[in-house]
C-alpha cells in the first residue's frame, strides 16, 4: 500500500466522525473569510486590542507605501539589504491585503497589486540566488526556505485582493509568478519539498496555500501528499548534515504533520523550531479547514495541530522564553509573531480556551483576521483566565514511543526543571541524552548553551550556523549530562543518534512538593546503561525547593566520566581545595573539550564538596556525593574560538575515572538572595550539610542527606518495577524499608 | 587662629543672614517634631504613600516584636548572625519609635524600652569585638563605623520615647549606655572620630544626635568640632590605607561637611560613598536645624547639604544606579533607603522642589516623619514634576578647584558619558585620571569595573574589600584611560595621588547635539601631560549620537601606552587581522596586568581599524585612528584570581610604543539593535568609514571622519586659549579655518 492511501483513509475517517466548518465560498477564504470580514467591519472601534493592532499595522504599512516599492535583484545573505527587503515586502504585502479587506480602502489593494506585478515582471527571468551555501538555493533568497516564506505570506495577500483584481490580472499573476513559484519550490527542488523537515513543511504549506487561493487542486494535493516521483537518492544530505531522503518515508504536508509531532504535540526538533514550524502548520491548517473542510485537518492525529500550541506554550520559562533544547537561539519566546498567530488560531478554531486569552493579553497584539477578532472580543468581554504552566511529561516520536521531555515546576514557576530524554531531533538535535536545565523564575540557573548562531546578524557568518555549533554546542560536554571517555553520545554521529532514543522510566509529579522523573539511555555509549533520576523536593524546613539528581551508570567495563554543571553567574565559595593555574590550557582536543579552559582543578575531599555561586542576586549551592579520588574542574568556555563566537560561560565539572558501575549524586539548592540596594544577604548559606550514596544495585539506589539543623532524609529510587502501585522492600542499616511506588522519601531525623 | 573659630564665625554669619526654623521644644525633636507628629496624626488615612509605608513598616515591626528581642554577644563579621541581628535591631528600634509617635500605641514604646535596657545591661561590660581586622574595632560590630550606625538610629528611637520614659529610666540609659557609647566612639577611638572621612562623619553625627536628644551640649560640640586633643600621630593609616591624621586639618562634623564636598555638592570619594555619607549629614543636619537653628546648618557653605542631594541624583544612570566611580559596588541606586531619606529631607527642608517628588514616587516609599509626610502630601496633591537629568560639570575639592567630573547626556538619557578628572577621592580613590564610562539608557556600554568587594556577603572575605580591589580595581589599566609603561598613575601610590588633581580645560554642553568636555592631567606620569577631549555628537545622518575621544599625550621622552576600552557584551566583528592563542597567558606581572589574559593580538592595518560588539541586543562599533605599528589586544579579566573574585569582563586594548607626543583618536558609535524575538537586526553596521588625526600641535588637535555615505567631517579642539569667546585660526590642507570657541566641528562634504 502506498503511503498516500493510508493518509487518505485516515482523513476520510476523521471527516466522517467530526463536524467541520462549512466550506468557504469566494475570497478571501484562508485566514479571513467573507463572513469574518463582515464581523470585523461591524466590530471596528469596539474591540480595543484589535483596534490597537490595526492602528499599528496601518501606520506601518502607510509608512512603507510612502517609502515606495522596491524589489531589488537578489544578492545578499540574511541580514543584507536585498534579503531583508524581500522579507519585509512579503510581510507588508500580507498586512496591506488585510488592511484592504478590513478598511475597504483601495489604496492597499493597489499597493499589493503593484508590488505583485513588479515581482511578476522579474520572476520568470530570475536565476538562482547568487549565494551558493544552501542545498536548496532559492531565487529571491539564498535558500528555498525563505522563498517559501514569501509565497505563504503572499498567498494571503493575493487571497485578500483576489476578487478586486480583474480576471486578466489574475491570469497573468498566476501564469508568470505564482504557478512558476510553486513549481520552483516543489518539482524543481524536490530535495527541499519532499522531506520530513521544517523546511519542507514551509514548502508544502506555501504551495498548498497558493493552490487554495487559485483553487488549483493539483497544487493542493502536491502540498498535502508530496511529489510522487522526486528522483532523489536515499542517503543524500542537506548542508546542516540532515538526511534528505529516507527510503519508504511518506512526504508532503500530512506526513510532516504526522511524523515530527508526537501524540502529545511535541515537535521532535524542540520548541525553538516548533514555534517556527507551527506557523505554516497552523496557517495552512486553518486555511484547509475553511476551504477543504472535508479533510478534517483539525481532527487529524487526535487534534495534534491544536494540541501542539498548548504544548509549545508549556515549553517556555516564566518569562515566556522557549527552553533552548537542541539548536535554539535564546530569547525566542511566545511574544514572537508566529505565536501570536498560533494562540489566536488555537483560540478561534479550538473551543475558545479562556486561558489562551491571558497569553494574548501579554502578547499585546492580535492577528488582523477572523481569529484575531475572536481573541480581541474575548479579552474585551473579560473572559481571560490565567494560563498556568504545570509539570508535564511530553512524549517524543510519531507514536509517542521515542522518549520525551519532562518539565517539573514548583510554585508559580519559582523553580523549573527541564529534563530531556527525547529522540535525536532530526538535523537540529544535540547529543545530550538525559541532560537538564534549571530556571528560577525566568532566569537560567543551570543552562543549556543553545546554538552557536546569530540569526540574521550578517557579520557573524552571514547569520548562519557557525562552525562552533558543531564543534561545541552539539557536543555532549556542552550540556548538563554525562560524557564517557571524553566522547559525545553516539560518537556525535547523526546516523547513529537518529536510530535511538532514551526511555522514560517514570514520571511522578502529582505531589507538588515531591516531583520525580526518571529516564534511561542505553545506546549513547554501547555497553553502558545510564539512568538519571531527578527529584524536585520542597522540604518544609528549606526556604526553596531543591533538585536531587541521581545519575547512575552501569557498564561492562571501566570508563572515565565527566559530569558538568553549567552554572550561570559568579563563583562565591567552594569548600574543597583546588589549584588555580596562572596560564590556561584546554581540557582536551576534541568533542567540545578543545573549547574548555581549566581555570582550576581539585580533588574531592572526604566531606560532601560544596560549590556556591550567585546569579541575578540569588544564591545557589551544589552539594555532591563524591569519592575521594574524584576530580573537580572549574571550566571556562572560549578556547580555540578565534572568531569569538562563544560566550565565556562556566561550568563545574565532576570527573570520576576507572569505574564501571557508579552513581553521581548531587543536590542543586537555590537559596537566599542579595540586594545591592540594601546590601543585605538573605539566607546566603546552604542548608545541606551532607549527601551520601548509601545503597546502589540493579534494583535500588538510595541516598541520605543531612541538613544543618541535623535532620536526616533518605531518598530511594527503584531501578526496576516502577509501576505506581508496586510495593518495594529494602533492608538498609538493619532497617527494613517498605513502600509503594517508584520512589521513597522519608525524614529519618527521628531514627 | 584655631579652625574651630573660623567655623563658628561662618556659622554665626550664616545664621544672621538667613531665617531658620524655630527651635523645637521637648521631644521628639530630631526628624519628628511635636508639631510634625500632630500633622501626621491628623493626615493619617489621607496620604496614600505615607499610609502605605506605614502599613509596611508596622507589619515589619510587628513581626519583629512577635519574634522577640535578641541582643547576642557580638562575634561575627558582616553577613554573620550577630552582625546582621544588631544591624536589624537598630533599624527596627528606629521604626518602632516612629510607630509609637504616629500611632500613639505604647506597644512600640515598650518594645523600644525593653530592647534598650537589654543593651544597657550588657554594654558596659562588652569587650572589643573579637574580629580584629579594623583599625577602629567596635563593640557591637567589628568596626566602629557600624557601632556609629547603631547609635545614630537609636538616637531617633530614644528621641521618640524620651518623654514616655521615666526620669530614672532615662538616667540609667544615659549613664550606662548612651554616654559610654558616645565616649567609646569619640574619646576612646580618636583615630575613628577625628578625621575627615565618611567613617568620622558617621561617628560625629551619631555622637551629635545622641547629644541632641540628651540636650548634652558637650557631646554636640564634640560632634561638631571634633576632639581638641586626639593624641594621634600624623601619617597613621587605616586598614584601607587611608591617612588618619593630617597635620593642621580641621576635624568634626563641620569640617567633614566643609572638606570633602565641593561647592557643587560633589563628595570627593564618589557617589557610592556619597549616598552613604549623605545620610548622617542630612539626618544630623535636619536635627540640628530643629534643635540648634542658630547654627544655620542648611545655609552652610552656600547650602551645600541640600545641593548635594541634587548632585547625587545627577550622578545616576537612567535606571537610578550610581556611577561606580572609585570604590563602588554596582547596583547601588537612588532606591536605597538613605536616598529615600535624602530626597524627603531635601524636599521638606529646601523649598519643596516638585521634581524631587517624581523621584520619591519611583522610590515608592517615604520616611515616617515630618519630611515623609510633606512628600506624601505633595504627591497626593499631584505636585510631582519630572526630574530631568542634564549634562553637568561638577567641581571636586573643598573650594571646587581640584578638577571634577562631567556627565554628558543626550536625549532622554539615551546616551550618557561620565568623564572623571577629579582629585584622588581619599582612601577610596582609584588611579584613573581622565577615565570615562558610557551608558545607553541604563545599560553599561563601556564600563568602570567598580570595586572588588561583595558587601555583606560573608563567604567572600567577610564581605570586606578583597585583595583584588588593590591589585586590580584601583589600577589604571582597569579603567578606560591611558597607562604609561605598564604602571598606574602616581605609581598607584596614595601619598602621591592625593597631592594632585586633574584640571578641567573646558566644558561646553549648551548645544545638545555637540557637547564637548576637555581636561588635563599633568602629574600622573611626571614629565608627561595628558589631555583628553570627549565630544558627544549627534550627526543628523546618524541614528544615534557618537562619542569622539581624543587622547593627546605630550612627554619629554618616548614611552609605551595602553588604552583599553572595557566593552560589555559579545564580540561581533573586527576588520583587522589578529592571532588567537590556544593557551592563555597574562599580559603582564603587576599593576593589574597580571589579571589580564590575552585572547587575541593583532597589528593595526592601514585603514581605521573597527571593532564591533553587541550588548543587550544593541550594536556598538569602535573606530580607531591608529598607526600601522599599533598593536591591538583582546584582553579578558581573570588571570591570577584563585578565589574567583573577578568577573570575566573583556577589553580591547590599543598599544602604541616608543612615542613621546601622540594622539589616540577613537569613535565609540552606538548603532542599531537586534530582537531575538523577531530575529531582525536594525542598523547593524557602523556608519563610520574612516577616522584620521590630521593635525596635532601644542595649540590644536584636529581629526577628520568619513561616513559610509561619503560625507566628511572635521573636528578641531584648541589645546590652549579655550575661552568661549576666543577666536581661532588654523591652516589645514591649504584652507584657513576660523572659528570662535574651544572647538570647531564642520561638515566638509561639500569641499
Contacts between the chains, C-beta under 8 A, distances in Angstrom:
chain1	res1	chain2	res2	distance
A	79	B	681	5.8
A	79	B	684	6.7
A	84	B	680	7.6
A	329	B	676	6.0
A	329	B	679	7.1
A	330	B	676	6.7
A	331	B	617	7.9
A	331	B	676	2.8
A	331	B	677	6.7
A	332	B	676	5.9
A	332	B	677	6.5
A	332	B	679	7.6
A	333	B	676	7.9
A	333	B	677	5.8
A	335	B	677	5.1
A	336	B	677	4.9
A	336	B	678	6.9
A	337	B	678	7.0
A	454	B	572	7.6
A	455	B	679	4.6
A	456	B	674	8.0
A	456	B	679	5.1
A	456	B	680	6.1
A	456	B	681	5.6
A	457	B	572	6.8
A	457	B	614	7.7
A	457	B	674	6.5
A	457	B	681	5.6
A	457	B	684	6.3
A	458	B	681	7.4
A	458	B	684	6.9
A	459	B	572	5.2
A	459	B	573	4.2
A	459	B	612	6.6
A	459	B	684	6.6
A	459	B	685	7.6
A	460	B	572	6.3
A	460	B	573	7.5
A	570	B	644	7.4
A	570	B	647	6.7
A	571	B	644	3.7
A	572	B	454	7.6
A	572	B	457	6.8
A	572	B	459	5.2
A	572	B	460	6.3
A	573	B	459	4.2
A	573	B	460	7.5
A	580	B	641	7.4
A	580	B	642	4.0
A	582	B	585	7.8
A	582	B	586	6.8
A	582	B	639	6.8
A	582	B	640	6.1
A	583	B	583	5.9
A	583	B	584	6.3
A	583	B	585	4.8
A	583	B	586	7.6
A	584	B	583	6.3
A	584	B	584	3.9
A	584	B	597	6.6
A	584	B	639	8.0
A	585	B	582	7.8
A	585	B	583	4.8
A	585	B	584	8.0
A	586	B	582	6.8
A	586	B	583	7.6
A	597	B	584	6.6
A	599	B	638	7.1
A	599	B	644	7.6
A	600	B	642	7.5
A	600	B	644	7.7
A	612	B	459	6.6
A	614	B	457	7.7
A	617	B	331	7.8
A	634	B	644	7.4
A	636	B	638	7.6
A	636	B	648	7.0
A	638	B	599	7.1
A	638	B	636	7.6
A	639	B	582	6.7
A	639	B	584	8.0
A	640	B	582	6.0
A	641	B	580	7.4
A	642	B	580	4.0
A	642	B	600	7.6
A	644	B	570	7.3
A	644	B	571	3.7
A	644	B	599	7.6
A	644	B	600	7.8
A	644	B	634	7.4
A	647	B	570	6.7
A	648	B	636	7.0
A	648	B	648	5.0
A	648	B	650	7.7
A	650	B	648	7.7
A	674	B	456	8.0
A	674	B	457	6.5
A	676	B	329	6.0
A	676	B	330	6.7
A	676	B	331	2.8
A	676	B	332	5.9
A	676	B	333	7.9
A	677	B	331	6.7
A	677	B	332	6.5
A	677	B	333	5.8
A	677	B	335	5.1
A	677	B	336	4.8
A	678	B	336	6.9
A	678	B	337	7.0
A	679	B	329	7.2
A	679	B	332	7.6
A	679	B	455	4.6
A	679	B	456	5.1
A	680	B	84	7.5
A	680	B	456	6.1
A	681	B	79	5.8
A	681	B	84	8.0
A	681	B	456	5.6
A	681	B	457	5.6
A	681	B	458	7.4
A	684	B	79	6.6
A	684	B	457	6.3
A	684	B	458	6.9
A	684	B	459	6.6
A	685	B	459	7.6
